[in-house]
Amino acid sequence: MVTDSVVCIGVFDGVHIGHQALIAHGRVLADELGCQVVVITFNPHPGRVLRPDGAPAELGSLADRIDWIKQAGADEVIVMPFTPTLAATSPREFAHLALREHTHALAVVVGENFTFGAGATGSVSTLAELGEEMGFVADSLMVSDGQENVSSTRIRRLLALDGDVAEAAKLLGRRYFIRGIVVHGDARGRELGYPTANLAWSADLVIPADGVYAGWLNVRGERLPAAISVGTNPQFHGEDQRIEAFVIDRDGLDLYGQRVAIEFAERIRGQETFASTEDFVTQMGHDVASARALVEEA
């Protein structure tokens, strides 16, 4: 039996502080109305269906998104498959299906820039009009940090273009991390005295800009300080982008085949090449020292 609900709708990519505020507002309304909070999210990202050649990279996996939504206060998460058929649905059809039949919405909370229905023809005002007809009220909000609105697009830019993982963390409400499996690399780091864990990760995720970062490698319940390299390793004429983590002050780790999360705290520098391997190794030593200090302060 479907019970009455306050419904929050959106992609919720990253479940940043704006999304968290939206769900928290839904929680307040639901408590006043004596009903549950249901969040409707979409998978795959609508951009992968509507703009497959220009779809944005994502700020977390679907499983992480569901966890974060529940942590933000949702009682139930509905993952709606975003298909060409759904994309062609009119605003009225979508509202009837999602907000009357599936959730018995008493109130609906969305972002101020929310659009829905075929051709994105539905807006917040459309939602309010349909609510008068279908028996729910529509509410919207947008969160700003005093500079500009908090959005997934802004966070992607901070990460992928600027490498500003610290500012991105403020907007996400958590530090950005990437999960993956540790795989064999070319063992060059070990030869240079800095063995690294090489990550195989999902191509759907946002990767911070090339450079060296301070952070942590999380494995088997341990959070290990690390110096992290992102990039193609131009010092040795590399071509493939890599994410590698050198675990600080910890010897003898066997991480091959382990599922880990690499967590980013601060960017130390951009990607560079050096006049010699010796200069490169010297810089690696400085990077590790910087990473150690930054993680200790974090």
Contacts in CASP RR format, 6 or more apart in sequence:
PFRMAT RR
TARGET T0000
AUTHOR 0000-0000-0000
METHOD contacts of the structure
MODEL  1
MVTDSVVCIGVFDGVHIGHQALIAHGRVLADELGCQVVVITFNPHPGRVL
RPDGAPAELGSLADRIDWIKQAGADEVIVMPFTPTLAATSPREFAHLALR
EHTHALAVVVGENFTFGAGATGSVSTLAELGEEMGFVADSLMVSDGQENV
SSTRIRRLLALDGDVAEAAKLLGRRYFIRGIVVHGDARGRELGYPTANLA
WSADLVIPADGVYAGWLNVRGERLPAAISVGTNPQFHGEDQRIEAFVIDR
DGLDLYGQRVAIEFAERIRGQETFASTEDFVTQMGHDVASARALVEEA
2 101 0 8 1.000
2 102 0 8 1.000
2 103 0 8 1.000
2 104 0 8 1.000
3 35 0 8 1.000
3 36 0 8 1.000
3 104 0 8 1.000
4 33 0 8 1.000
4 34 0 8 1.000
4 35 0 8 1.000
4 36 0 8 1.000
4 104 0 8 1.000
4 105 0 8 1.000
4 106 0 8 1.000
5 30 0 8 1.000
5 35 0 8 1.000
5 36 0 8 1.000
5 37 0 8 1.000
5 38 0 8 1.000
5 76 0 8 1.000
5 103 0 8 1.000
5 104 0 8 1.000
5 105 0 8 1.000
5 106 0 8 1.000
6 26 0 8 1.000
6 27 0 8 1.000
6 29 0 8 1.000
6 30 0 8 1.000
6 33 0 8 1.000
6 35 0 8 1.000
6 36 0 8 1.000
6 37 0 8 1.000
6 38 0 8 1.000
6 105 0 8 1.000
6 106 0 8 1.000
6 107 0 8 1.000
6 108 0 8 1.000
6 109 0 8 1.000
7 37 0 8 1.000
7 38 0 8 1.000
7 39 0 8 1.000
7 40 0 8 1.000
7 98 0 8 1.000
7 99 0 8 1.000
7 103 0 8 1.000
7 105 0 8 1.000
7 107 0 8 1.000
7 108 0 8 1.000
7 109 0 8 1.000
7 136 0 8 1.000
8 22 0 8 1.000
8 23 0 8 1.000
8 26 0 8 1.000
8 37 0 8 1.000
8 38 0 8 1.000
8 39 0 8 1.000
8 40 0 8 1.000
8 74 0 8 1.000
8 108 0 8 1.000
8 109 0 8 1.000
8 110 0 8 1.000
9 39 0 8 1.000
9 40 0 8 1.000
9 98 0 8 1.000
9 108 0 8 1.000
9 109 0 8 1.000
9 110 0 8 1.000
9 114 0 8 1.000
9 116 0 8 1.000
10 39 0 8 1.000
10 40 0 8 1.000
10 41 0 8 1.000
10 42 0 8 1.000
10 110 0 8 1.000
10 111 0 8 1.000
10 114 0 8 1.000
11 41 0 8 1.000
11 42 0 8 1.000
11 45 0 8 1.000
11 46 0 8 1.000
11 152 0 8 1.000
12 19 0 8 1.000
12 39 0 8 1.000
12 41 0 8 1.000
12 65 0 8 1.000
12 68 0 8 1.000
12 69 0 8 1.000
13 45 0 8 1.000
13 56 0 8 1.000
13 58 0 8 1.000
13 59 0 8 1.000
13 60 0 8 1.000
13 65 0 8 1.000
13 152 0 8 1.000
14 58 0 8 1.000
14 59 0 8 1.000
14 60 0 8 1.000
14 64 0 8 1.000
14 65 0 8 1.000
14 68 0 8 1.000
14 152 0 8 1.000
14 155 0 8 1.000
14 172 0 8 1.000
15 65 0 8 1.000
15 68 0 8 1.000
15 69 0 8 1.000
15 72 0 8 1.000
15 172 0 8 1.000
16 59 0 8 1.000
16 150 0 8 1.000
16 151 0 8 1.000
16 152 0 8 1.000
16 155 0 8 1.000
16 171 0 8 1.000
16 172 0 8 1.000
16 173 0 8 1.000
17 143 0 8 1.000
17 150 0 8 1.000
17 170 0 8 1.000
17 171 0 8 1.000
17 172 0 8 1.000
17 173 0 8 1.000
18 142 0 8 1.000
18 143 0 8 1.000
18 150 0 8 1.000
19 69 0 8 1.000
19 72 0 8 1.000
20 72 0 8 1.000
20 173 0 8 1.000
21 141 0 8 1.000
21 143 0 8 1.000
22 109 0 8 1.000
22 110 0 8 1.000
22 111 0 8 1.000
22 141 0 8 1.000
22 143 0 8 1.000
23 37 0 8 1.000
23 39 0 8 1.000
23 69 0 8 1.000
23 72 0 8 1.000
23 73 0 8 1.000
23 74 0 8 1.000
23 109 0 8 1.000
24 72 0 8 1.000
24 73 0 8 1.000
25 109 0 8 1.000
25 139 0 8 1.000
25 141 0 8 1.000
26 37 0 8 1.000
26 107 0 8 1.000
26 109 0 8 1.000
27 37 0 8 1.000
27 73 0 8 1.000
29 107 0 8 1.000
29 109 0 8 1.000
29 139 0 8 1.000
30 36 0 8 1.000
30 37 0 8 1.000
30 75 0 8 1.000
30 107 0 8 1.000
33 106 0 8 1.000
33 107 0 8 1.000
35 106 0 8 1.000
36 75 0 8 1.000
36 76 0 8 1.000
37 73 0 8 1.000
37 74 0 8 1.000
37 75 0 8 1.000
37 76 0 8 1.000
38 74 0 8 1.000
38 75 0 8 1.000
38 76 0 8 1.000
38 77 0 8 1.000
38 78 0 8 1.000
38 103 0 8 1.000
38 105 0 8 1.000
39 69 0 8 1.000
39 74 0 8 1.000
39 76 0 8 1.000
39 77 0 8 1.000
39 78 0 8 1.000
40 78 0 8 1.000
40 80 0 8 1.000
40 98 0 8 1.000
40 103 0 8 1.000
41 65 0 8 1.000
41 66 0 8 1.000
41 69 0 8 1.000
41 77 0 8 1.000
41 78 0 8 1.000
41 79 0 8 1.000
41 80 0 8 1.000
42 79 0 8 1.000
42 80 0 8 1.000
42 81 0 8 1.000
42 82 0 8 1.000
43 62 0 8 1.000
43 79 0 8 1.000
43 80 0 8 1.000
43 81 0 8 1.000
43 82 0 8 1.000
44 82 0 8 1.000
45 55 0 8 1.000
45 56 0 8 1.000
45 58 0 8 1.000
45 82 0 8 1.000
46 82 0 8 1.000
46 87 0 8 1.000
47 54 0 8 1.000
47 55 0 8 1.000
47 56 0 8 1.000
48 55 0 8 1.000
48 82 0 8 1.000
49 82 0 8 1.000
49 83 0 8 1.000
49 84 0 8 1.000
49 87 0 8 1.000
50 87 0 8 1.000
56 152 0 8 1.000
56 153 0 8 1.000
56 156 0 8 1.000
57 156 0 8 1.000
57 160 0 8 1.000
57 204 0 8 1.000
57 205 0 8 1.000
57 206 0 8 1.000
57 207 0 8 1.000
58 204 0 8 1.000
58 205 0 8 1.000
58 206 0 8 1.000
59 152 0 8 1.000
59 155 0 8 1.000
59 156 0 8 1.000
59 159 0 8 1.000
59 172 0 8 1.000
59 176 0 8 1.000
59 205 0 8 1.000
59 206 0 8 1.000
60 205 0 8 1.000
60 206 0 8 1.000
61 179 0 8 1.000
61 202 0 8 1.000
61 205 0 8 1.000
62 79 0 8 1.000
66 77 0 8 1.000
66 79 0 8 1.000
69 77 0 8 1.000
70 77 0 8 1.000
78 102 0 8 1.000
78 103 0 8 1.000
80 86 0 8 1.000
80 98 0 8 1.000
86 94 0 8 1.000
87 117 0 8 1.000
87 118 0 8 1.000
87 119 0 8 1.000
88 118 0 8 1.000
89 97 0 8 1.000
89 117 0 8 1.000
89 118 0 8 1.000
90 117 0 8 1.000
90 118 0 8 1.000
90 121 0 8 1.000
91 116 0 8 1.000
91 117 0 8 1.000
91 118 0 8 1.000
91 121 0 8 1.000
91 122 0 8 1.000
91 126 0 8 1.000
91 127 0 8 1.000
91 130 0 8 1.000
92 130 0 8 1.000
93 117 0 8 1.000
94 116 0 8 1.000
94 117 0 8 1.000
95 116 0 8 1.000
95 127 0 8 1.000
95 130 0 8 1.000
95 131 0 8 1.000
95 134 0 8 1.000
96 134 0 8 1.000
99 105 0 8 1.000
99 108 0 8 1.000
99 130 0 8 1.000
99 131 0 8 1.000
99 134 0 8 1.000
99 136 0 8 1.000
100 134 0 8 1.000
105 134 0 8 1.000
105 135 0 8 1.000
105 136 0 8 1.000
106 135 0 8 1.000
106 136 0 8 1.000
106 137 0 8 1.000
107 136 0 8 1.000
107 137 0 8 1.000
107 138 0 8 1.000
107 139 0 8 1.000
108 127 0 8 1.000
108 131 0 8 1.000
108 136 0 8 1.000
108 137 0 8 1.000
108 138 0 8 1.000
108 139 0 8 1.000
109 138 0 8 1.000
109 139 0 8 1.000
109 140 0 8 1.000
109 141 0 8 1.000
110 124 0 8 1.000
110 127 0 8 1.000
110 138 0 8 1.000
110 139 0 8 1.000
110 140 0 8 1.000
111 124 0 8 1.000
111 140 0 8 1.000
111 141 0 8 1.000
111 142 0 8 1.000
112 124 0 8 1.000
112 140 0 8 1.000
112 141 0 8 1.000
112 142 0 8 1.000
113 142 0 8 1.000
114 123 0 8 1.000
114 124 0 8 1.000
114 127 0 8 1.000
114 140 0 8 1.000
115 121 0 8 1.000
115 122 0 8 1.000
115 123 0 8 1.000
116 122 0 8 1.000
116 126 0 8 1.000
116 127 0 8 1.000
124 138 0 8 1.000
124 140 0 8 1.000
127 138 0 8 1.000
128 137 0 8 1.000
128 138 0 8 1.000
130 138 0 8 1.000
131 137 0 8 1.000
131 138 0 8 1.000
142 149 0 8 1.000
142 150 0 8 1.000
143 149 0 8 1.000
143 150 0 8 1.000
144 150 0 8 1.000
145 170 0 8 1.000
145 171 0 8 1.000
148 154 0 8 1.000
150 171 0 8 1.000
154 171 0 8 1.000
155 168 0 8 1.000
155 171 0 8 1.000
155 172 0 8 1.000
156 206 0 8 1.000
158 164 0 8 1.000
158 165 0 8 1.000
158 167 0 8 1.000
158 168 0 8 1.000
158 171 0 8 1.000
159 165 0 8 1.000
159 168 0 8 1.000
159 176 0 8 1.000
159 206 0 8 1.000
159 207 0 8 1.000
159 208 0 8 1.000
159 209 0 8 1.000
160 206 0 8 1.000
160 207 0 8 1.000
160 208 0 8 1.000
160 209 0 8 1.000
161 209 0 8 1.000
162 209 0 8 1.000
163 208 0 8 1.000
163 209 0 8 1.000
163 211 0 8 1.000
163 267 0 8 1.000
164 267 0 8 1.000
165 175 0 8 1.000
165 176 0 8 1.000
165 208 0 8 1.000
165 213 0 8 1.000
165 264 0 8 1.000
165 265 0 8 1.000
165 266 0 8 1.000
165 267 0 8 1.000
166 265 0 8 1.000
166 266 0 8 1.000
166 267 0 8 1.000
168 176 0 8 1.000
169 175 0 8 1.000
169 176 0 8 1.000
169 264 0 8 1.000
169 265 0 8 1.000
175 215 0 8 1.000
175 263 0 8 1.000
175 264 0 8 1.000
175 265 0 8 1.000
176 206 0 8 1.000
176 208 0 8 1.000
176 263 0 8 1.000
176 264 0 8 1.000
177 218 0 8 1.000
177 261 0 8 1.000
177 262 0 8 1.000
177 263 0 8 1.000
177 264 0 8 1.000
178 199 0 8 1.000
178 201 0 8 1.000
178 205 0 8 1.000
178 207 0 8 1.000
178 243 0 8 1.000
178 261 0 8 1.000
178 262 0 8 1.000
179 201 0 8 1.000
179 202 0 8 1.000
179 259 0 8 1.000
179 260 0 8 1.000
179 261 0 8 1.000
179 262 0 8 1.000
180 199 0 8 1.000
180 200 0 8 1.000
180 201 0 8 1.000
180 202 0 8 1.000
180 259 0 8 1.000
180 260 0 8 1.000
180 261 0 8 1.000
181 199 0 8 1.000
181 200 0 8 1.000
181 257 0 8 1.000
181 258 0 8 1.000
181 259 0 8 1.000
181 260 0 8 1.000
182 197 0 8 1.000
182 198 0 8 1.000
182 199 0 8 1.000
182 200 0 8 1.000
182 255 0 8 1.000
182 256 0 8 1.000
182 257 0 8 1.000
182 258 0 8 1.000
182 260 0 8 1.000
183 198 0 8 1.000
183 199 0 8 1.000
183 200 0 8 1.000
183 256 0 8 1.000
183 257 0 8 1.000
184 198 0 8 1.000
184 256 0 8 1.000
185 198 0 8 1.000
187 195 0 8 1.000
188 233 0 8 1.000
188 236 0 8 1.000
189 195 0 8 1.000
189 196 0 8 1.000
189 246 0 8 1.000
190 196 0 8 1.000
192 277 0 8 1.000
192 280 0 8 1.000
192 281 0 8 1.000
192 284 0 8 1.000
193 281 0 8 1.000
194 227 0 8 1.000
194 246 0 8 1.000
194 281 0 8 1.000
194 284 0 8 1.000
194 285 0 8 1.000
194 288 0 8 1.000
195 246 0 8 1.000
196 229 0 8 1.000
196 244 0 8 1.000
196 245 0 8 1.000
196 246 0 8 1.000
197 217 0 8 1.000
197 244 0 8 1.000
197 245 0 8 1.000
197 246 0 8 1.000
197 247 0 8 1.000
197 253 0 8 1.000
197 255 0 8 1.000
197 260 0 8 1.000
198 242 0 8 1.000
198 243 0 8 1.000
198 244 0 8 1.000
199 242 0 8 1.000
199 243 0 8 1.000
199 244 0 8 1.000
199 245 0 8 1.000
199 260 0 8 1.000
199 262 0 8 1.000
201 207 0 8 1.000
201 243 0 8 1.000
207 230 0 8 1.000
207 241 0 8 1.000
207 243 0 8 1.000
208 230 0 8 1.000
208 264 0 8 1.000
208 267 0 8 1.000
209 230 0 8 1.000
209 267 0 8 1.000
209 270 0 8 1.000
210 230 0 8 1.000
210 231 0 8 1.000
210 232 0 8 1.000
210 241 0 8 1.000
210 270 0 8 1.000
210 271 0 8 1.000
211 229 0 8 1.000
211 230 0 8 1.000
211 231 0 8 1.000
211 267 0 8 1.000
211 268 0 8 1.000
211 269 0 8 1.000
211 270 0 8 1.000
211 271 0 8 1.000
212 227 0 8 1.000
212 228 0 8 1.000
212 229 0 8 1.000
212 230 0 8 1.000
212 267 0 8 1.000
212 268 0 8 1.000
212 269 0 8 1.000
212 270 0 8 1.000
212 271 0 8 1.000
212 287 0 8 1.000
212 291 0 8 1.000
213 227 0 8 1.000
213 228 0 8 1.000
213 229 0 8 1.000
213 230 0 8 1.000
213 264 0 8 1.000
213 265 0 8 1.000
213 266 0 8 1.000
213 267 0 8 1.000
213 268 0 8 1.000
213 291 0 8 1.000
214 225 0 8 1.000
214 226 0 8 1.000
214 227 0 8 1.000
214 228 0 8 1.000
214 264 0 8 1.000
214 265 0 8 1.000
214 266 0 8 1.000
214 268 0 8 1.000
214 290 0 8 1.000
214 291 0 8 1.000
214 292 0 8 1.000
214 294 0 8 1.000
214 295 0 8 1.000
214 298 0 8 1.000
215 225 0 8 1.000
215 226 0 8 1.000
215 227 0 8 1.000
215 228 0 8 1.000
215 262 0 8 1.000
215 263 0 8 1.000
215 264 0 8 1.000
215 265 0 8 1.000
215 266 0 8 1.000
215 291 0 8 1.000
215 294 0 8 1.000
215 295 0 8 1.000
215 298 0 8 1.000
216 223 0 8 1.000
216 224 0 8 1.000
216 225 0 8 1.000
216 226 0 8 1.000
216 262 0 8 1.000
216 263 0 8 1.000
216 265 0 8 1.000
216 295 0 8 1.000
217 223 0 8 1.000
217 224 0 8 1.000
217 226 0 8 1.000
217 245 0 8 1.000
217 247 0 8 1.000
217 255 0 8 1.000
217 260 0 8 1.000
217 261 0 8 1.000
217 262 0 8 1.000
217 263 0 8 1.000
218 224 0 8 1.000
218 260 0 8 1.000
218 261 0 8 1.000
218 262 0 8 1.000
218 263 0 8 1.000
219 255 0 8 1.000
219 258 0 8 1.000
219 259 0 8 1.000
219 260 0 8 1.000
219 261 0 8 1.000
220 258 0 8 1.000
223 263 0 8 1.000
224 247 0 8 1.000
224 248 0 8 1.000
224 250 0 8 1.000
224 253 0 8 1.000
225 247 0 8 1.000
225 248 0 8 1.000
225 249 0 8 1.000
225 291 0 8 1.000
225 292 0 8 1.000
225 295 0 8 1.000
225 296 0 8 1.000
226 245 0 8 1.000
226 246 0 8 1.000
226 247 0 8 1.000
226 248 0 8 1.000
226 262 0 8 1.000
226 291 0 8 1.000
226 295 0 8 1.000
227 245 0 8 1.000
227 246 0 8 1.000
227 248 0 8 1.000
227 268 0 8 1.000
227 284 0 8 1.000
227 287 0 8 1.000
227 288 0 8 1.000
227 290 0 8 1.000
227 291 0 8 1.000
227 292 0 8 1.000
228 243 0 8 1.000
228 244 0 8 1.000
228 245 0 8 1.000
228 246 0 8 1.000
228 262 0 8 1.000
228 264 0 8 1.000
228 291 0 8 1.000
229 242 0 8 1.000
229 243 0 8 1.000
229 244 0 8 1.000
229 245 0 8 1.000
229 246 0 8 1.000
230 241 0 8 1.000
230 242 0 8 1.000
230 243 0 8 1.000
230 271 0 8 1.000
231 241 0 8 1.000
231 242 0 8 1.000
231 243 0 8 1.000
231 271 0 8 1.000
232 238 0 8 1.000
232 239 0 8 1.000
232 240 0 8 1.000
232 241 0 8 1.000
232 242 0 8 1.000
232 271 0 8 1.000
233 242 0 8 1.000
234 271 0 8 1.000
234 273 0 8 1.000
235 273 0 8 1.000
235 274 0 8 1.000
235 277 0 8 1.000
235 280 0 8 1.000
243 262 0 8 1.000
245 260 0 8 1.000
245 262 0 8 1.000
246 288 0 8 1.000
247 253 0 8 1.000
248 288 0 8 1.000
248 291 0 8 1.000
248 292 0 8 1.000
248 295 0 8 1.000
249 292 0 8 1.000
265 294 0 8 1.000
265 295 0 8 1.000
265 298 0 8 1.000
266 294 0 8 1.000
266 298 0 8 1.000
268 287 0 8 1.000
268 290 0 8 1.000
268 291 0 8 1.000
268 294 0 8 1.000
269 287 0 8 1.000
272 283 0 8 1.000
273 280 0 8 1.000
274 280 0 8 1.000
274 283 0 8 1.000
END
